[in-house]
Amino acid sequence: MTITIVSAKLFIPPARSKSVVRPRLLERLNGSLQGKLTVLSAAAGYGKTTLASEWLAVCGRRATWLSLDAGDNDPARFLTYLFAACRSIGVNIGEGVFAVLQSPQPPPAESLLTALLNEISSDSEPSILVLDDYHVITAEPVNQAVAFLLEHLPPQMHLVIATREDPPLPLPRLRVRHQLTELRAADLRFNAAEAAEFLGGVMGLTLSAKDVMLLESRTEGWIAGLQLAALSMQGRNDTTGFIQSFTGSHKFVLDYLIEEVLQQQPASIQAFLQFTSVLDKMCGPLCDAVLGKDSEGASRSTGQRTLEYLEHANLFLIPLDNERRWYRYHHLFADLLRERLNQGFFPSEGGKEKTVSELHLRASQWYEDNGFELEAFHHAAAAGDTRRAARLTEGEGMPLLFRGAVTPVLNWLQSLPEEELDAIPSLRVMYASALLMTGRLSSVEQKLQAAEQALHGAVLDEKTRDLIGHIASIRAMLAVSKHQADPIAAESRRALEYLHPDNLAVRAAAAWTLGYAYQLQGEQGLAGAAYNEALSVSKRIGHVMISIMATLGRGNIQEAENRLPAAAGSYLQVLEWAGDPPLPVACEAHLGLARIYYEWNEWDTALMHVQQSILLAGQFEDSDREVAGKVLLAKLKLARGAVSEAAAILEQADDFARQRQYWTQIPHIAAVQVPVMLRQGNLEAAAILAEQHGLPLSLAKVNLALGDAAAALAVLEPVLRQTAVKGRQDERLKGMILYAAALYKCGDNSGAAHTLAEAMRIAEPGGCIRSFVDEGPEAERLLRGSEIPGEMLDYRRKLLAAFAAETPETLEILTSSQTGASRHHIRPDQPLFEKLSRRELEILQLIAQGLSNREIGDRMFLALSTVKGYNRNIFDKLQVSRRTEAIARARMLGLL
């Protein structure tokens, strides 16, 4: 390839000694040679010139480059340089043409261009002509000349235009004919990998992957921004701190954007840009509202036209929808505009000067009028209008807090001075509610007491009564975190007494807390009714948090009634509502699913859910949910024979619970410590622990281990009566299994068989397995030695198969596979080290049918994360890494 420099106007920008090769763009540019025109259109600093020059260096074609300036709006001058550029690559334009162009009356451009086109056509070697900085061309005759050239351009030549704004050329016609390739800002942005290569390889910086990603996000891949940031970081020690604070107000960026972008625009456009920079996103009518009336008092209605102009001019405006209705500014450009606005750099032709607060208030009013309450609140807060912002947070019967806006509302409340909070007591209550929702429980009561102090002596009107009710509702929520039934019930009833009938959001919350109090008191029926009421109201008004909490409560009751499939469905619904990333409250749904999958003997899935539960529970400031998760984790470890590991987890959980005074968790910890002690042979300590914490089922297990079946029966009889009355089928089932085992040990085979059959009828619809298996050899002997009704025989076989899988050899294999034992190369037909579970085989069948993970989840009523967890287990057991390999090996083994 040959590049010829004819004069200062004709050049190839020198390439950097090091540069970032961008194959994705070079490939598109190579493909563009099939058409007539390539347009590189983006704002200043997007690397258009650099990209074009790097491409020309490797594309293998002759090329010439014409860099334009404002003087080239003279048609004769433009054509002179154009012909000189073409001549430099061998297009034979005679000296007479240049003489004609210098004459007082040159011939029409079309006749001269026709001669040029004829010469290009006669040249068999392909070439490329680059017109750089085409945005400086404003003269219509020059645009017409380029349009004529494009229309008749022979295939030997390809035209490249680099410009900051779209040229007034017949681009739509070329686009339809597939003769046009366009690379715009979205294409030219550096992705994270390219940014890393540029910052490290070109600029010589050593940055972490996290810092690179943050800087790429801040600059939105704008290469000039990356370069300016890199220059600013040279010699700095704290590059991470610099990146975190890097904005458009940084000196280098500020100077560049002012000189290269802002000052190139008319005063009216500068005014529009600065005044609308208070908006995070914008549309035409919103811009009109913010700008208000013009200098003559007339309402503006030019917002949409101006936005379209800015987009056409590539002025760092990014469309947010396909209809080109909503836009936003590039982050660094917006930073620059806001910085200038805040410093009082008002454009001279912006009309009447506007304060920043006034602009925000106009935006707030427009958003409120158009039903965008969160955005209206945001601008009211930015304007410093506390009362307006407070009114907007209350919403139309549904506070913004309960519609996913807890973070912005809390941030605003934290920014307010104490005197403003005192002046509006409802703000204190709102503050407490926001802290509660974000798990920061320790500060809630302080805010409530401050609100009550501000309300002291106030007239007991509807608004004051409603605030008193709201305070009571929040206190009920605090009591829920400590599982204190009586305070929960008292505060919930007080809330329902004082709350305004129209305050459905908080009334739904109070109904839920009352349901939880009933549940703690063992009143399952009353609890279910309260949960259903809370769920009905919350779903009707869109209160997602209470819908989540009420559904969790309903799932707990379904578990207690041994309706495990229904409970799993409730918990999966919670996970769907909790979002991605999930709210911390999703820990409770994961914990419920872990219990259910453990009961179904699907250990891997149970482990996955309990680990996720512990992770999410750790996000709470003061909650016992992390302890509850670790107790279940210890139970899972014990089931796999990891007795020492289970004991260590329980010891840690016990220490943590006592430090934090989570006293309600201590009995639950003890209930798992007892079987650990039994496995360790420490029967005396197990008996003392069961007696100390009033754990009848645990005490019965100890008595059976000691050989005292009569004592076990005496302990279990009142348990069976109480659980029958309270409808606790889960506890009743465990008690009946132990009771049947004790009867069998006492020689009452008939009574044992009858009790066992009743237990199996309770257990079979829920698919219960571990309730039997966890009772060990006593329960297995009972199952094998008892007469079982015919309809329960299949279920007995399933239970006995689960017992068979509990052999020490099997547990050793399973435990070693969980500790990450190294894999070895295997033959496709080599038997599996660990067999697939029934559920894993079902999922494998669906994988073989070509179903996606989401389709499998829908078919089997599983969360997407659960399906992915199963996939990992299947791949691990088959010793493969992808679906196709799994299917092939499964077929080789006869599994499909």
N, C-alpha and C positions, 0 to 999 in steps of 0.2 A: 504494500500500500504506500502511496506517495501523498504527502501533504505539503503543499507549496505555500510559502509566505510571500505575498506580493508587496504588501505595504503594511503600515500600522493598522490598517482596517482589516487586513486579512491575516488571521493568525489562529493557531491552536493554543489554547491556554496551557502553560507548562504543567505537566502532570507532577504530582507529589512524588518524592522519592519513595514514599510508602503510601499505599492507598488501599481502600477496602474494596476487594473484588465482590461485586454483587451479581452472581450468576442469574438470579431470578430476573433482574432487569435487563442484563445483557441478552438473555434469551429472548425476551420480548422485543428488544430492539432489533435483533437479528431477524425475527419473524416479521417485523414491520417492513422489511425491504420488499415484501411481496406487494405492497401498496405504493401509493404516491407520496404520502405525507405522514410524518411523525411530529406530534406536538408534545413538547414538554412544558406543561403549564402549571406553575405553582408560584407561591409568594417568594420574596427574597430569601435567600439562604437555604433553599431546599436542595442545592447541589445539582441544578440542571446543567450548568456549563461543565462541571467536573464529570458528570456522568456521560455527557455527549462526547467529550474529548477522550475519555477512557474507552468508550465504545469504538470510536473511530480508529484508535490505536490497535485494535484487535480484530476489526470486522473484515479486513482483507480487501476493502475497496478504496479507490482513489477518493480523496475528500478535499473540499475547500471550505473555508470558514469565513463568514462575513459578520463582523461584530458591528451592530448598528448603534447610532446615536441620534440625537434630535436633529442634527443637520441633514440626515438622510431622508427627511420628509420632503426635500427637494427632489422631484422625480428624476431630473437629469443626473444629479449627483448619485442617487440610488442606483440608477441603471449603469452609470459609469463603473461603480464598484462591483455591481453584480456581474457585468461583462468581464471585468478584470479577474474576478474570482473564477469564473468559468474558463477563462483563457489559461489560468494558472494550472489547470488540470488537463490541458490539451485540446479544449474546444476552440477551434480556429476562428477567432473573431478578428477581422482585419482592422488595421489602424484607422481606416476610414470611418468606421463606426464611432470611435472615440472622438474623432474630429467633428462629426455630425452632432454628437451630443453636446459639444461645446459651442455650437453655433447659436445665434440669437433666436432662431426659430427651428428647433429640432423637429424631426418628423414625429408622427404619433407613436406612442410607446408600443402599441400592438404590432406595428410594422417592424420595429426594431427587435421586439421579442420573438416575432415569427422567424426572423433571420437567425436568432440565437437558437431557437428550437430546432430549426433545420440542421444547424451545425451539430447540436447534441445528438440528433437522430442518426447522423452519419458516422458517429463515433461508436464503435462496437463495445468499448470497454465500459463497464458500469461505474457510476460515480455517485457521490453524495455531496449535496450542497447544504450547509448549515447557516441559517439566519438567526443569530443570537441577539437577545435583548429586543425582540420584535415589539414589545409593549411600548417602545418609544415612538413607533410609527403611528401617527394620527392623521396623516394626509390621505385623503380618499384616492387621489390618483395613484399613489404608491400601492395602496391596498388592492386597487383594481388591477394594477400591473402584476402583482403576485398572484391574484386570483386567475388572471389570464394564463400566466405561466403554469399554474397548477392544473388548470383545465386541459391544457394541451401537452403536459409534460410527458415526454417519451419514456418508455420503461427503462432506458439506460440510466436515467437519473432519478434519485430519491431526494426529496426535500425534507429537511429537519428544521423546525421552528422552536426555539427556546424563548419563553415569554413569561412575564408575571401575570398576564391576563389574557383571556381568550382573544385571539385575533379576529377581526371582522372579515372572515373568509367563509366560503361556502362549506363549512365543516359538516352540517347535517347531510348534505348531498354526498360528500365523500364517505361519511359514516355509513349511510345506507348502502353504498356501493362497495363497502369493505375495503376502501382505499385509504382509510385513516387509522392510525394507531395513536392512542392518547395515554400519556403517563402524567398523572396529576399528583397533588400533594399526598393523597392516600397511598399512592404507589411508591412515591419517592421517600416516604418516611423510613427511617432506619428501624428495623425490628431489634429485639433484644440481642440477638446473636451478632448482628451487624454493628450495633452500638458497642458491644463488648470488644469486637475486633478493632474498631476505630479508636476507642479510648485506650486500649492496651497496646495494639500494634502500631498505630499512627502517632498517638499523643503520648505514649510511653508511661501511662498511668497504671498503677497496680490497684485495682478496685475489686471488691467482693462482688459475687454475682448479684447479691441483694442490692448493693449500691448501684450497680449498672442498671438493674431493672427499675429502680426508683428514679434514676436520672433519665432513663429512656421514657418513663411515664411522665415526668415533669416537663420534658421538652416535646413530648408526643412525637418523637422520632425526627424532630427538626434538626438537621445536621448542623446548621449555624448555631443553634442553641447548645448542642452537644459540644461543639468546638469552643464556643465562648466559655462554657462551664469548665471545660478541660484547661483552657488557658488560665482561668481564674484559680484552678486548683494546683497549678505548678508551684512546688515548694511548700505546700500546706501539709501539716501533719494530720489535722482532723478533717480528712476528706468526707467522711460520713456526715459529720455535722454540717459541712458546707452544702452537701447535696440535699440534706433535709431542709435547709433554709433557702435553697436556690429558687429564685422567682424572676419574673420579668422586670422587677425593680432593681436587679443587680446592675451595677454600673455598665459593664460591657454590653449586656443585653439591652439595657435602656438606651444607650447611645446608638447602638445598631438599629434598633426598631424606630427610634425617633428620626434618624437620618435617612434610613433606607425605605421606610414605610410611611410613617405618620406625616412627615413634612412634605411628602410627595403629593398629598391629597389636598383638595380645596378646603377652605375653612369650614364650609357647611358639612362636609363629610367628617372632618376632624371633630366637629361638634357632635354629630350623630354618634360617632364611635365612643367619645368620652362619656356622653350622657347615658348611653345605653350599656356602658360597661358595668353598671350596677346590677345588671341582669345576668343570672347564671345561664339562662336560655331565653330566647326572644322570638317573637313573631311580629308581623307587621302591625296589627292593632295594639299590641302591648307597647311597641316602640312609640307609636303615636301617642298613647296615653302618658308615657313617661316624658316625652318631649313637650307635651302640652301645646299651648297656642304659640303661634309665631309672633314676630315683633309687631305685627299689625293686629294681633288679637284674634286671628282666625285659627280654627282647629286644624291641626296637621293630619294629613292622611297619606303621607308619602312613605311610611315605614316599609311596606312590602317592596315598593320599587327600589328603595335604597338598599334593602337586604339583597335583592336580586343583583343590584349593581356591585355590591361588595363581593358577592360570590363570583360574579363574572370577572371581577378584578383580582381575584385570589387574595383578598385582604384578610387572611387568617380567619375566615369564617367557615365553620364546619356545619353542614346540614345534619339534622337529627332525624329526619324522616324522608321517605321517598317522594312525598308531595312537595318538598321544599317549602314547608310552612314554618317549622321550628328550626332554629339555628343556635349555635353558641360560638364564642370566640375561642381561638387557640389559647391554652392556659397562660402561656408567657405573655402573649399579646394582651390578654385581659388584665394581667398583673400590671403591665405598663400603663394601660389606660386608667385603671383605678388609682394607681399611684399618682398620676398627674392630676386626676380629678380631686383626690384627697388633699393634694398640696396646693390646690387653687389655681391650676393652670387651665382657666376656662377659655375656650376658643373665642376669638373676637367676633365671629359671625354666628354664634350659637343662640342668638335671641337673648331674652332676659336671663340674667344669671340665675342659676338654680342651685340651691344647696343640695348636698348629697342626701340629707334627710328627706328633703322634698321629693327627690327622685324616687327614693325607696317608698315613700308613702303613696305616691302615684301608682307605683308598681303594685303595692299591696292592695290598693283599692281595685285596680283592674283585675287582679287575681281573685279577690273575693267576689267581685261582681260576676266573674265567669266560673265560679265553683271550684277554684283551686285553693282550698283553705290552708294547706301546709305551706304553699308558696307565699300566700298572703301573710301568714304568720312570720315566715322568714324575713320578709321585707319590713314588716312592722317592727320586728326586733332590731333589724339593722338600722332602722330610723330612730331607734331609741324611744318609741312610743309604747311604754310599758302597758298602759291600760288597753290599748288596741290589741297588742300582742296577747295579753291575758284573755281578753274576750275571744280571740280567734282560737286559742288553745282549747277553750271549752267546747268548740265545735257546735254543730246543730244537734245537741242531744248525745253526741258521741265524741268525747274529748280526743284530741290528736294523740295523746299518750297511748290510747288504746287502739290506734290505727297505724301502729308501726313507727311513730315519730318520737319515741321516748328519748332517743339520743339528742336530736336537735333541741327538744324542749328542755331537757336536763342541762345541756350546755348553756342555754340562754339563762335558765334560772341561776346557775352557778355564777354567771357574769353580773347579776344584779346586786346592787348594794343593799345592806340590811334594811335601810330606811324604806326602800321601795317595797321590799318583801313585807315589812310590817304594815305598810299602808294598804296592802291588798291581802288579807288573810288567806284567801283562796289560793294564792301563790304558794304559801307555806304547805298547804295540803297537797297541792299539785307536786311540789318538790318532794314531799314524803312518798307520794305514790310513785314518782319516777325512780327514786332511790330503791324502793321496794322491788320494782320491776326489773332493775338491773342487778339485783342481788346484793346491794350495799345496805344490809339490814341494820347495821350498828348505829347508823345516823338517823334512822327513820323516826324513832320516838322523840328525839330532840326537836325535829321539825314539827311534829304534832303538838308538842307542848308549847312551842313558840306560836303556833296557830291559835291554840286555845287561849294563850295570854292575850293575843291581839283581839280575840273575840270577846274577851271579858267585858261585861257591861253592855255589849251590843244588844240591840232590839232583837227579840226572838221571832223574827219574821221567817218567811219561807226560805229565803236564801241562807240565813244563819242556821236554821234547823237542818237544811240540806248539808251544810258544811260539817255540822256536828255528826250527822249520819255518815258522811264520808270518812271522817276521822275514825269513827267506830269501825267502819269496814276495813280500814287499813290496819287497825289494831287487831282485828280478827285474823287478818292475813299474817301478821307477825306471830300470833299465837299458833297459827298453822305450822310455821317453820319449827316450832318447838313441840308440836303434837299435843297441845294442852286443851283437852276437850271442853272443859267447863268455861275457860276464858273465851275460847272460840265461839261457843254457843251464845254466851252472854253478849259479847260485842256484836255478833251477827244480828241478834234480835234487836239490839239497840239501833244498829244501822238501819234495819228495815222499818223500825218505828219512826225514825227521824228523816230518812231520805225522802225527797220529793217523789211523788208517784211517776213523774216523767223522767226521772233520772235512772233510766233503764240500765245503763252501763254499770253503775255502781251497785244497783239493786241485784243485778245478775251476779256480781262478785260476792255480795253478801249471801245470796242463796247458795252459792257454791261452798263458801266457808261453813255455813250452817250444815250442809250435807256432809262435809268432812268431820264436823263435830259428831254428827249422828253415827258416822262410820266408826270413829274411835270408840264410841259408846256401845258399839255392837248392834245398833239399830239399822240393819241393812235396808229394810224396806223404806224407812224414812229417808235414809241417805240417798237411795236410788231416786226417790221422788224429787228430792231437792236438786240432785244433779241434773235430772231431766228438765226441771224448770229452768235452771241456770243455762243449760245448753240450748233450750228452745229460744230463750230471750237473746242470748249472745249471738246465736247464728242469725237471728232476725235482724239485729242491729249491726252485725259485722264486728263483734268484739272477739277477735281471734284468741286473745290470751285466756279469757274465761271459757271459750269453747274448748281450748286445749285442756284447761284444768278440770272442767266438768267431764270431758271424755276420759281423762286419766282416772278420775274417780269412778266412772262407770266401768272402766276396764278393771279396776281393783275389785269391784263388786262381782263382775263376771268371773274373775279368778276365784274369789271366795266361794262362788256357786259352782265352781269346777266347770264353767263353760269356757274352756281354754281357747278354742278357735275364735269365738266371739271376742274374747279379751284381746287376743292377738290382733284382730281386725281393728279394735279401738286404738291400740297402741300404734299400729301402722298409720292410722288416720292422724294421730298426734304428730308423728314424724313428718307427714306430708304438710301439715299446717305449720310446723316449727321452722320450715324453710331450710335453705342451704347457703351459707353455713347455718346450722340450727341454733335456735335459742337455747340457753342453758337448761331450761325446763324440760327439754327433750331427754335429759338424763333419766327422768322417771319412766318415760316410754321405753327406752333401751333397757332399763332395769326390769320392767315388766316382761318384755320380750325375752330377756335372758332367763328369767324364772320359768317362763313357759317352755322355751326350747330345752332348758335343762330337764324339765319334767318329761318332755318328749324324748329325752335321751339323745338329743342332737347337740353334743358337747361343743363342737367347733363353733356352731352358730351362737350358742349361748355365750361362749367365751368372747366372741366378737362383740356382742351386744353389751356385755358387762364391762369390757374395756372401754367402749365408747361412752358408756354411762359414767364411769369414773372420770374420764377425760372432761366431759361436759360439766359434771358436778364440781370440778375444781375451779370453775369460773365463778361460782358463788362466793361471796365474801364470808358468809357465816351460815352454813347449812350442813346437816348431817348426812346428806345424800351420798357424799363420797365414802363415808363409813359404811353405809348400806351396800354400796357397790362392792367394797372390799370384803365384806362378810360373804356375799354371794360368790365372789371370786374364790375365796377360801373353800367354800363348799364345792365349787367346780374342781379345784385342785385335789381335794380329798377324794372326790369320785374317781379321779384318775390315779389314785394311789400315792399322790405326792403329799404324804402326811406331814413331814417336817416343814415343807413349804407352806402348807395350809396353816399350820400352827404359828409360823412366823408372821404370816399376813394378819392373823387374828390378834396376835400380841401387839402388832403395830396399830391395828384399828382400835384396840382397847385403850392403848395409851393415848391415842389421838382423841378418842371420844371423851375420856376423862379430863384431858387438858381443856377441851372446849366445852365441857359440861353437857355433852349430848347424852343425858342419862337414859333417854328412851331407847337408845341403841344398845345399851349394855346387855339387856336380856337376849337380844337377837345375836349378839356376839357369843354369849354363853351357850346359846342353843346349838351353835356349830362347834364350839369348843368341846362340848360333851362327847360327840362321836369321835372327835380327834383323840381325846383322852382314852376312849374305849379302844381305838385302834392301837394306841400306845401301851395298852394294858394297865392304865392308871385308873382303875375302877373306883377306888375310894374317892379320889379327887373329883371324878366325874359326878359321883353321887352328891358330894358336898355342893358342887357348883349348881346342879339341878335343883337341890333343895333351897339353896340360898336365893335363887332368882325365881322360884315358883314356876318351874317348867315341868308340868306333869308328863308331857310326852317324852321329854328327855329323861325324866326319872324312871318312867316305865322301861325305856331302853336299858337303863343301868340295871334295873331289877332283873330284866330278862338275861342280861349278860352275867349277873351274879347267880342266875339259876333260881331266883325267887319269883316264879310265875304268878303265885297268889298275890304277892305285893303289887305286881304290875297290874293285875286285874283290879285291885282295890283303887289304884291311882286312876285307872282309865275309865271306870264306870261313871263318875261325875262328869268327866270330859265329854263322853258321848251324849249324856243328857243335855249338857249346856250347848254343845254345838248343834244338836238337833233343834233346840228351841231357837237359837240365833240364826240358823240357816247357813252356818259356816261349813259348807260341804268339803272344802279343802282340808280343814282341821279334822272334821269328822272322818274323812277317808283315812288319814294317817293314824288316827286313834283306832279305827276299826281294824286296820291291818295289824297293829300291835296287839289289839285285843284278841283277834283270831289266833295270832301266834302264841299268846299266853294260854289260851284255851287248849290249843294243840299240845303245848308242853305239859299242861295239867292232865292230859289224857282225854279231854272232852272233844273227841274227833268230830262228833256230830255238830256240836255248837261251833266249833272252829270252822267247819265246812260251811255252815249256814252264814256265819259272820263274814267269811271270806267271799262267798258268792255275792252277798249284799254289797261289800266293798267293791268288788269287780264291776257290779252294775253301776255304781256311782262313778267309777274311774273310767270305764271303757269309752263313753261318749266324748270325754275330754282327751282321750289318747294318753292317759297317765301311765308312766313306766317307772320313773325314779322313785315315786312314793313307795313302790314295792321293793325295788332293787336296793334302795338305801337302807332297808332293814336287814339286809345281809342274809346269811345262811338260814336263820330262823324262818324268814319269809319264803325262801326257796324251798325248804323242806315242807313247809305248809302247802305251797302250791303243788308240789309233786305228790304229797301224800293225801290230799283232800279230794273228796268226790266233788266234781265241778259240773254244774248244769251244762247240757249239750251246747246251748247257744254261747257259752263262755269258753269253749274249748280252744277256738282259734286265738282268742285273747290270751289264754293261758300259755299257748305255744309261743306267742310273741313275747310274753314276760319271761318265760324260761330261756328263750334265746338271748334276751338281754342279760339275764343272770350268767349265762354261759360266757358272754363276752367280758365278764368281770373277773376272769381268772387272772392270777398274778402274772402269767406269761403274757397275756394280752395287754394288761395294763403296763407292763414293762416296755412292750413295743410301742404303745401309744405315747407313753411318757418320753421315750427316747426320740420319737418323731417330732415332739413338740419342742425339744431342746435344740433343734437345728442340726441333727446328725447329718453328716456329709452325705451327698448323693454319689452314687457310682454309676458308671455307664451301664445301661440295661439293654437287654434284647427286647424287641417289640412283643415277643410272646412269653417273656419271663413273668411268672405269677406276681401279683401285687403284694407289696410288703404290708400294706394296710387296705382292707376291703372298703369299698364305697358303701356308705349308708343307703338306706332305702330312699331317702329324700334326694341324695346325691345322684342315685341312679335315675330317678325321675327327671331331674334337671338335665342329666347327660342325654337322656332320650330327646328332650326338647331342643338341646343344643344341636343334636344330630339332625333334627327336623329343620334347622336353619332359623329358629326363633332368636330374636335379639334378647339382650338381658331385660329390657323393659317389657317385652312381650312375655317372657317367662315369668316376670314378677306379676303381671296382670293375670296370667293364666293360673298361677299358684298362690295368689294373694300374698305376695312377698314384697318387701321394700326393695328398691333397686340396689341399695347397699348390701342387703342380705343376699341377693342373687350373686353379686360380685364376690361376696365372701365364699359362697358355695363354689363358685368357679375356681377360686384360688385353691380350695381344698381338693376339688376334683383334679385339677392340674398337678397339685403336689402328689396326690396318691398315684396318679398315672405316670408321674415323672415326665411331664411334658410342659411346654410353655405357651401353646396356643391351641385354639379350637380345633383346627384341622388335624393336628397331631393327636389331640385327645380322642377325636372320633376314630382315627385310624387305629390307634392302640386299643381302644375299647372294642372295636370290631375284631381285632386279632385275638383278644382275650374272650370273645364271645359274650361281651356285656351288652351288645346292641344286636 
